[in-house]
Amino acid sequence: MINNIKYQEELDKVLKDKNIDFKKFQDKTIMITGATGLIGSFLVDTIMYGNKKYNMNIKIIVNSRSLDKITKRFKDYIEDKNFKILIQDVNQNISYNDKVDYIIHAASNAYPKLFKEDPVGTMLSNFLGLKNILDYAKTNKVTRVLYVSSGEIYGETEKKNSLKENDYGYVDILSSRSCYPEAKRASETLAISYSEEYNLDVVIVRPCHTFGPTATIDDNRVSSSFMRDALKGYDIVLKSKGEQVRSYCYITDSIKALLLVLDKGIKGEAYNLSNPNSIATIKELGLTIANYTGVKVLFDIPKNTPQNFNKMEMAVLDSSKLIKLGFKPLYNFQDAIKNNLDILKEEIV
């Protein structure tokens, strides 16, 4: 995808954000876990494109459990001196001896299918993975760790407007579906505990429904599934009435926000990663995609609620704290969907 002109334009939009001090990262080393995922892969492409076009000279260490996935996804970078591969399960002690300045921890079981099929693995990998990253950062004097958490930590709430960073709701601890939000909640507390006890510089972002062309084929979140199906000419099928309201954020804006927090975020603080110009129901998501691709939206509502279903009716995050930091999203919901589909047309169809 790195040779896709429309995709390159998105990378350049991140790199031209004047609110991010990219000089701070010049000649530094950034470790990125979950590097082949939706967020991680776009981030890797952004930095490598910046190295090539703007001579940023940022070394990146891409972490994954699968060498095959890394070599397939990043085949254009394998011989680049600034591209290093770390094949490592973050559930084990991190073994890397060279200097690391920053860590962006984006590795996570984040797919609803896994919440149902492997709740134990989902919970343990989220918590233990972060613990091992924090231990490594503490031992090796890493400058800053950015933890990519989730908007699911808020749980169910009666609030009818957007959620600020301290608006915590109810999570049913006796539901295995809670493996993900509970693991993310516990992980945030662990991160702050390391920050206070060991003076480790940690910042947190809480993305809510990020979407983009870098979603993997295994990504079964509705935005990814709807777009893949629609571009193949299949009708979009909703398993609910689609009335749940969500904050959606296009990957370009998400990476801008993530790098801004890495640069300017306050130690020990959490930031909602959302776009106030991109709020829609799941039904509106389906209809928007259908409108651009010429397919239909159908409803196939099961009698019983699926086990991996997110019960949050209002998952709209207040991004005012991030905006005060300097975040300026580029896209509204409609334009983001269209841009995403335009890029994917050249990759899927």
N, C-alpha and C positions, 0 to 999 in steps of 0.2 A: 504493500500500500504506500510505501514511502515515495514511490515514483508517480503516484496519483497527484496531478497538479492541484485539484481541489483540496486534497488532504494537506498538501504542502502549504496551501494558503492558510489553513487552520493553525498549523504549527507556527507560522509566521505571525499570526495575530497574537499568540501568546508571547512570543519573543519581543514583540513591539510594545508590550504593556509597560508604560513608563513608571507605573507605581511599583514595579518589581525591580529591585537593584540586582541585576544579573552579574554585575562586577563583583559582588560579594562572593559569588560561587566560582568565579574564574580561577583556574588552576587548583580547584578543590576536588575532592572525591566524594561522590554521593552514592550510597548503596540504596538500591530500590528492590524491595521484596515484592513478590507477586508481580514480577516484571512482565509477564505475558498476559496479564489480565486487562480488563477494560481501561482502568486508570493507569496502571503501571506501564502498559505498552505505549500509550499516547505520550506519557511522560518521558519514556526512553527516546521515542522518536523526536520529541521537542528538543531535548538536550543534544542529541546527535546532529539534528538539523542545525541547531544553533552553533555547534562546534564547526560545522562545515561552512555555514554562511557568514557567521559573525566572529569566528575565531575565539570562541569562549574558552576553549581548552579545559572543559570539565570532564574529568574521568568518571565514568559510571560503572558500578558493579551491579550487574543484573542477576538477581537471585531467582531461582526456580528449582523445583524438585526434578524437572525433566530437561535434560540436555536436548532431546529431540524437539521439544516445544520452542526452546530458545533458538536453536539453529534454524528452524523453519521460520519463526517469526522475525528474527533479526539477522537473516543471512547476509544482508548488505553491510553489516557492521563487524562481522567476525574478525576480519583482519585489521580493524582500526585500533590504533594504539590506545585510544581512550575508552575502549570497550572491553570490559573484563567480565568473565562469566563465573558465577559462584553456584555450583550445583549443591544445594543444601536444603534439607528439610528443616524449617524453622522450629519445628517441634523438638529438635535436638539442639544441643549446644552449638552455637555458631562458631565455625572454624575458619577464620580469615586473618592473616597475619599483617597485611599491609595497612597503611594509614587510611582511616575513613573519617571524613569531616562531618558528613550529614547522613542520616538514615531516614528514608521515607518508607514506613512500614505499611504496605498496601496488600499484603498477603492475607487472605481470609477465605474460609468457606462462606460464600455470600449468596449462593444460589438456593432458592426456595426448595428445589427438588432434594437437595442435600439435607435440608432441615428435617424432612420427613424420613429419608432413607438412612441418614447417619447423624442423628442428633448428638450422640456422644462425641464423635469425631469433630463435628462442627463446634461444639462447646470447648473441647480441649485444645483444638488447633488455634482457635482465636485467643484463648487465654495463655496457653503455654508458649505459643509463637511469640506473643508480645513479651512475655517474661524473658525469653532467651535473647530477644533483641535488646531489651533494657539491660540485661546482665552484660552483654557484649559492649554496649555503649558505655556503661559504667567502668568496666575494666579497661577499655581502650580510649577513654577520654574523648568520646565523640562530641562535637560541638553542639549538636541539636538533633533530637529525634522528633519526627512528625508522625503521629499515629493517625491513620485513617480509620475512624470509628464508623458510626452509622446513625442515621436519623431514627432507626428503630428503637434506640435506647429510650425514647420518650414514652413508648407504650400507648395504651388507650387513655384518652383524656376527654373531659367534657368541654374543653375550650373550643369555641367556635371560630376563633381567629388563629393567627399563626403562633407557633411555639417559640418562645425565647429559650436561651440556653439553660435556664433553671426551672422550666415548666415540666417537671417529671410526672408521668402518669402511671397507670396500673399495668403491670405485666404479670400474667398468671404463671407463677413459678411451678405449678404442678402440671403444666402443659409442655410436652416435649418440643412443641413449636417455639417455645421461649428459649430454646438452646442458643439461638442467635442473639436476640436483644439482651438476654441475661449475661452472656459471655462478653458482649461489648460493654455492658455496664460495669461488670467486674474488672474488665481490662482497663477501662478509663481510670477507675479507682487505683488499680495497680500502678498505672503510669504516674499518677499524681503522687502516690506514695513513694515511688522511686525518686521523683523530683524533690520531694520534701526531705526524705531521709538521707539521700545521697547527693543532693544538690545537682541532680541531672536535669539538663534543659530539655523539657518535653512540651510540645504543643499538640493540640488535638483538633481534627476537623471532623464534622459529622455530615457526610454527604446524604442527600435524600433523593433517590431515584435519578442517578446519573445515567445518561444514555449517550451512545456515540458509535461510530463505525468500527471502533476497536473492540467491540463486544465479541467474545469468542463464540464458537459454534456450540459450546456447552452452556452458554448463558441462557437460562430459561426464564429470566425476568420478562414481564409482559412486553415492555418496550422493545426488547431484542427479538422476542418471538414474533410479535406483530409485524415488525419490519421485515424480518426474514421471510415470513409466510407471504406477505403482501407482494414483495419483489419477485417471488416465485409464481405469483398469480393465484395464490390461495386466498380464500376469504378469511377474514379475521374472526375468530370465534371467542366470545367472552363467556367466562364461566360464572359471571355474576351480572347484576344489573349495571355494574360499572359506575356506581355513584360515589365511590370513595374519591376524595379530593387529595391530590398529591402535588408536592413541589417537584418539578422536573428541572434538571440542569444539564445542558449540553456539555459534552466533554471538553470543548474548547474553553468555556467559562469555568468549568470545574478545575481544570489544570491551572488556569490563571489564578483562581482562588487558592488552590493548594500551594502554589509557589509563593504567593503573597504571604500566606501564613508562615511558611518556612522562613521567609525573609523578615517579616515584621511582626509576627504574632508574639504575644506576651507569654513568657514562660509560665507554664501551669494553667493556661487558659484553653477553653474549648470554643470552637467557632462553628456555627451552623453554615454548611456549604449549600446554599440554595440561591435561586434566582427569582426575585419578586415579579419578574416579567414572564414567568414560565410556570403558571399554576393551572392545573386542569384535572378533570375527572378521568378515570380510566376509560370511560366511554368516549370522552372527547379525544383522548389519545388515539383510540381505535379509529374513530371517524376521521380524524385529521390524516392519519396514515392512509386510510382507505380513499380519501379524497384525492390524494396525490398519486395513488397507484392504480385507481380504477377498480378496486375490489369492493366487496360488500362487508358489512359488519353483521355477524350473526350471533345469536344468544343460545347457549346450551347450558342452562343453569341446573346443576345437580341438586337432588333433594337434600343431601347432607353437605355441609360446608367442608371443603377439602382440608386435610390436616395441615398443609403447608400454607394456608391462606393467612395473609396479614390482616388482622382485625381492626387496625387503625383506620377509622373513618376519615379523620382529618389529619393528614400527614403533611402539613404545610409548615415549613420552618421560617422563622423570622431571621433574615440575613442582615439586620441593621448593624450588628456588631462587626460583621465582616466588611460591610460597606464603609463603616467608620475607619476601618483599617486601610481603605483605598480601593476596594473591589468595585469594578464597573463592568457589569455583564454586557456582552455584545449582542446577545440574541433574545428575541421573544420566542414563545413556544412554537408558533407556526413556522417561523423562519428556521428555527433549529431543526425541526422535523424535516423540512424540505432539504436543508443542507445535508443532513445525515443521509437521507435517501439518495440524493444526487451522488454522493461519494460511493455509497454502497452499490448503486446501479452498475458501476464499472468493475466492482469486485465480485458481486454475486451473480449477476445476470450474464 
